[in-house]
């Protein structure tokens, strides 16, 4: 069996690629409907980035203090109880990774039509999923090289769009200085709900914590990957949304899901839509690759702990959890074919917020319960950093229940269903305490 570990650069690339998906190219159009303040819009993305940084710093401490594959599954199992960890793992493997992979793949199929208009977008979506799966099945080293190349291309394309928007677009008037009523807007329900969707665009800031055991010198490289990757994407997102706002009139962006395409037409002229479509589609390859890599590791970690699930933890001669990767690809394929996952993703966001909330709360619990536990990295400004994350995340969850009651309750039901599966698998567990 080939034993290899990835570098800190690759771990950082995984964070960046996992974060930058379709969300940043579509969500602005819905934000400007309810929020009529340029300052508040930009504050949304800054707050989302700062909140993600707080979360990334907290996950960094847990990742090197409790090093193992699995992310929240590993953390919550060790801090609270295996049932709580299993619930988080269930969210990840059933919908937390497959749904975003499917959405990114379908977006790839749709946007790639600019280069191949005669090919079915469904075929392109499925082709991408299975090509990426095969690449990662070949081995960790091949997957690492592919991920790095795809991420570099993605970053270069986005930077190209930002630079073109700054120098070649006809600037729209923006009022970025705060106005008297802007802070009231930032305390409103629509702002809180918009922040939930911004956080979906930022989701992936915890990516390196899922693969700690596969990273060289994890005590140094995992915190570095989480911090640098999240900070870089935060700057990129703020610049990208600023370019969208200066490139296209708000009246054209309002209510439109294809913000990137509209801005591209204003930046590049008549061919702008095709150019931006190509940019987005090529960038999504890195996203599908990163999420496919990480999601399969959660399945493997759970399978290692539960004998009834042991089959899904098998690895091939290259050390890749091939059964977990194939299972994930099949789930993604089913979601793409049915097309019913988009509604599911809305309520899944509540479950993902719940997992993150419990994980960061667990950092404080672990500090109190095991103060002498070796911690190669300690979160900056403890306990302020985790408390900021907890307060804002709790606020988003409360507003989600108030504004999207049905979806939030369905998200909670999804999480609780993981407990049902846990008690089916628990009798033959392999020994987690």
Beta strands, then each sheet from edge to edge (+ up, - down):
end
